[in-house]
């Protein structure tokens, strides 16, 4: 089955549909806007004939093939990025600006900083685009009346940043940081050290986990976090359940409705109107194969090697029922990527978001650490020269447009910081 029909595939993947390793590859390539073809192996004979392995559960799966004939067995994301020519090392010992996180906010900061001539490096632990890259179509972003996929928007931004000279390091997770006025040092998991005069944290958020037994075991084998745009074509003729009432859940439902037999949106509240953009509410109401299950939550997952069914509970009367499905997409809440903050003295709020600018006035503990005569700039954290932009920031508006705006605004404050401290 082809997951990208408009372009010649750059990667051909052979594997089991319910394989977490195969899903990671599909998700990564989709987010990076790389055309690929996934061939689902349904039998041992097909595995031997197509993938050249012993059987459909062979540990060498998934197998990736490239146009030049290169074959990789159960490759890591890093191996794939190296093969695609994307894995890079820093070219400088020190930068003007280091940006952590390549979602809309980080990409925007990279574009504006590099266009302004700042020596800029952008570090991303997974794939360019962040959560936005998993969206099948963003329709309320200024200038795109027909909408644009999150992956395509991210790829365009990546090309812009690279055109202006920004260096982008993907599949590189940070493990610790040392932040001080005038210089920040980020240490990546492979030992790489990033030194910069100023930093922008745009690491975003990840979806809150279900916290149910079997949820982690079935991750990538029927349970998925996010909009799951890469999986749409594989749901043909099946029942799909989506947990969450925000725009990501609504976009996922509309995307899956093109393929799946039925879509069920599971929400705890009375209706979608309170949490969803009106245009999505209207489309969901008009879709013949989408049903909204109000006052409902998923309380159990069932399945051995892959998801087979879920248990739904009515929050009003406690009544439970089991529903057969192989597809559960979870788009609930957000947990910011800020585990590093306390160790370097960056103030967070009770939910873990980075506190910046005027909002720091309510966090008294920052005052004793602040070494400058001036107050923090609007997007500046409690450490001078360390800025926050996008969803990771306390009080941010969770929209692509606002994240892009904050990325650009952060660069304006970086200039002010570099010029006068």
N, C-alpha and C positions, 0 to 999 in steps of 0.2 A: 504494500500500500504506500502510495506516495504522499508525504506530508507537505510537500511544496511543489505545486503543479506548474507554476509559472516559469520556473527557472530550471536549468539542468542541475541535477543534484551534485554537490561537491563531496558528499559523504553518503555511502550506502551502508545501512545498519541492518544486520541480521540478528534476531533475538526473539525471546518470548515476550508477548505483549505485557504480561504481568510481572516482568522482571524490573526490580528497582534500578538496577544498573543501566538497563536499556532506557528506562524513563529519564534518568539523569542526563543521558546523552541527548535524547530527543528534546528535553526541556532546555538544555544549554544551547543547542544549535538553533532552536526556534527563537530563543531570546536574542541570540546574536544575529538573527536574520540570515542564517546560512541555509541554503536549500539542501534538503536531505531526503532520502528515501528510506523508509522503514519496511523491512520484509519480516512479517510475523511468522515465526516457525511454529507450526501447529502439530508437527509429527516428527518422529525420529528420521523417517525417510527424507523429509524436506530438509532437516538439519544437515544430513549427510550430503544431499545433492546441492543445496544452495550455499550453506555456510562452511561446508567441508569439515564438520566436526562429528563426533561419534553419535550424539543424540541430542534431543531438544533441551535437555537439562545439563548439557556439557558445561563445566566451569569455565571454559574458554569463551563462552558467550557473554555479552554480545560481541559480534565480530564487525569491525568497520573496514570498509574498502574505499579507496580513493581513486580518482580518475587515472593516476599514474601507475596503478597496480599495487600500491602499498596496501598491505593487509595488517590490521591490528586486532589482537585477541584480548577481549575484556580491557580495553584501554582506559586510562584515567583521563579526566578532563584536561589535565596538564599535557598529556601526550597528544591529545587531539589538537589543543591550541598550538603546540609546537609544530605539528604537522601542517596546520593551516598557516603557519608563519606569523602567529600572533603573539607568541610568548617572547617577551623582551626583558632586558635588564636595564636598569637606569644608566643613562649615558653620562650623568653628571654626579659629582660628589656632593653638590649642594644645589638646591633650587630656591627660587624666590617663593614659590607656593607649592605646597603638597595638598592634594585634594583626596579625601578618602571616601569612596563610594561613587559609583558611576550611574546612579539613577538620574532623573531629570535635573535635580539640583546640582549634582556634581558635574554632569556634562555641561550644563549651562555655565558654571563657574570656570570650567576648563576652556570653553570657547572664548568667553570674554577675557579671561586672564591672559591666554596665549595671544589673542588678537591685540591686546594692549602691550605685548612685548615681554610679559613676565615669563621667566623660566619656570615652566609648569609641569608637574607630574601628577597623573591621576591613577589612583590605586583602587582596584575593584576585586573583592574576594571571590566573586562568582562570574556573572555575565553582565555586560554593558546593558543598561536600561533599568535595572532594579525591578521592583514590582510592576512598574508600568510596562516593561517589555513582555510580560505574560498576558497583557490585555489584547484581545483579538481586534478590538476597534475602539479608538478614542474619538468621540464625536463632538465633544464640547470644548475642544482645544482651538483657540483663536487661529483663524486662517485656513482651517481644513474643514470646509462645510460638508464634505462627503466622508469625513472621518479618515483616520490613519491608524494602522496597527501600532501598538506600542513598540514592537521590535523594529519596524521601519523608521519610526520617529527617532528611536535611540541610535540606529545605524546612521541616519543622516547627521545627528548631532556628533557622533563619533568621527565621521568623516570631516566635519567642520573643525572640530578641535585639532585633529591631526593636520589638517591643512594649514592651520596657524602655528603649528609647531609643538603642540602639547604631546607629551609622552604618556601613553596609556599602558598600564600593567594590569592584565586581567588574570583571573584564577590565582590571585595572590592575597591570602588572608593576613591581616595584621595580628600580631600576638601580644605586643605591648608597646608602650610609648613613653617618651620622656619629653614633657612639654615645659618650656620656660620662655619668658619674655625674650624675644629676639631669635630664638632657635627652637625648633621642635625636631625630635628624632622618632621615627616610626620604624619598628622592627617587624619584618614580614616572616612568615612561617618557614621560608627556605633560607633564612639568615640574612637576606638583603636588608640593608639599612637605608632609610630615606631621611635625608637632612634638609630642612627648609626653614626659611626665615619666618614664614607664616603658614598656617594650616586652615583648611576648611573641612569640617566633619559633615559629610552628607551621606552617612551610612544607612539612613532610612530605618524602616521597621520590617519585621517579618510577621506573618500571620500567627496569631495565638494558637497553640496546639489544643487539640480536643481533650487531651488528658484522660482518654479512655483506655482500658486494657486492649491490647492488640493494635492500638493506633500506630505506634512506631514500627511494629513488626510488619504491618501492611502498607507502610509508606511506600509509594511508588508501585504498589501491587493492588490498587483499587482505592487507596486513600491518597488524596493529593491536596496540597495547600496552595491556594491561589486560583487564578482564573483558568489555568490549564489549557491555554489556547493550542498547545501542541497536540493535545489528545482528542480534540473534536472529531476528526475523521474516524477514529477508532471506536466511537460510541454508536455507530450506525445501527439503528433498529433496537436500541436498548433503553432501559430506564436509568436516568441519571439524577442524583440527588446533590443539591448545592446548599450548603449551610452558610447563612449570612444574608444580611439585608442591605448591604452597601452597594455602591456603584460597581465594584469589582464583581460581586455576586450577580448583579443584574446583567452586566456585560457578558459574563460567563454563560448565563442562561440563554441569552439571545444567540450567542455563538453556537452553543451546543444544540440549540433547537433546530439548526440546519441539518443535523445528522441524527440525533437521538430520537427514539420513538416518543418518549415522554420525559419532561423535565419537572422535577419537584424542588421548589425553593423552600427551605426549612427555616422559619424564623420564630423567635420567641414572642414577638410583639403582636399587635393587632393587625398591622398592615405594613406594606412597603412604603407608603406615602411619607412616613416620618423620616426615613433614612435614605431614600433613593431619589435621584434626579427625576423630574416629572416626565421627561421624554422617555426614560427607560420604563417608568411605571406604565405609561400608555402602551408601549410596545409589548410589554409582558402581558398586560391585560388583553391585548388583541391577538396574542399568539395562541393558536389552538392546542398546542401540545405542551404548554407551560401551566403548572398549577402551583399556587402558593399555599403552603401548609402553615397556617398561623398557630400561635400558642403551642408550638411543637419543638422538641429538641431530640437530637440523636443521643441515645443513652448506652448503646452497645453495638459492637462490631463483631461480625461472625465470618469465619473463613480460616482455612489452614494455610495454603500457599498463596492464596489471593482472597480479596474480599468477595463474599458470596451473598451476604445480606446484612441489614442493619435493623436495630430496634428503635422505633420511634415512640416517644412518650408525649401525651397530651398534658401540658402544664396545668390545665384547669382541673382535671379530674384524675390525673395519674394513669389513665388508661394507656396500655402499651400494645403495640402491634409490630410484627416483623415484616420487613419489606425486602424482597429479593432485588439485589443490584450488584453490579461489579464496578460501579463508579460513584465515588463520593468526593466532592470538591469542597474544601473548607476555606471560607473567606471571612473569618471572624476576628475583630479587634486587631491590635498591633502591639508588638513588643519591640522597643527601640534597641538598636545595636550600640549599646553604650557601656558594656561591661568594663571597659578600660578606663572610664572617666574618673572614678574615685581614686585610682592609684596615682593619677597625675594632677589631682586637685580641681578637676572641672566639676562644677556643681550641677546636680541633676534634681529633677522634681521627684515626687513620691512614686510616679509611674516609670521613672528612668529616663525621661526626656531631658535634653540639655537645656539649661536655663541661660538666656542671653539678655544683654542690654538692660532696658528698664525693668524687666521682670526680676533681675537679680536683687533689686531693692528689698524684696520680701524674703530674700535668703541671706540672713545676716552673716553667715559663716564665711562668705566670700570676702568681706571687707578687710579682714585681718591679713589675707593673702595677696590682696591687690597692691602691686608695687608702684603704680603710676598716680600722678596727680589728677589726671582726667578720669571721667567716668567711662565705663565700657561703652564701645560703640553699639549700635542697635542689634547687630547679629553676633557680637563678640561674647564669648563665654567668660567665665571667671578667671581664665588665664589669658593675659594679653597676647594678641596675635593668633589666638585659636578661635575660629569662627564656626558657627553652625548654620546649616541651611537645609530646608526641606522638611520632610516628615519627622526627622530625628529631633527637631527643635521644639521645645515647649511652646505651645500656643500656635503652632503652624496650622495653616489651612491645608487639609489633605486633598490637594488638587495638583495635577501636573503643571498647570499654568502658574500657580503660586510657587511651586518648587523651582521652576525655571526662573521666575522673578527673583526669588531669594538667592539663587546661585549667582545671578548677575549683580545683585545688590551686595552680596558678600565680597565680591571682587572690588567694588567701589570702596568698601571699608578697608580691604587689604591694602589698597593704594595709600589710603590715609595713614594706616598703621606703619607701613614701610617708610613713609616720608617723614613721620614725626614720632613714631613709637606710641 
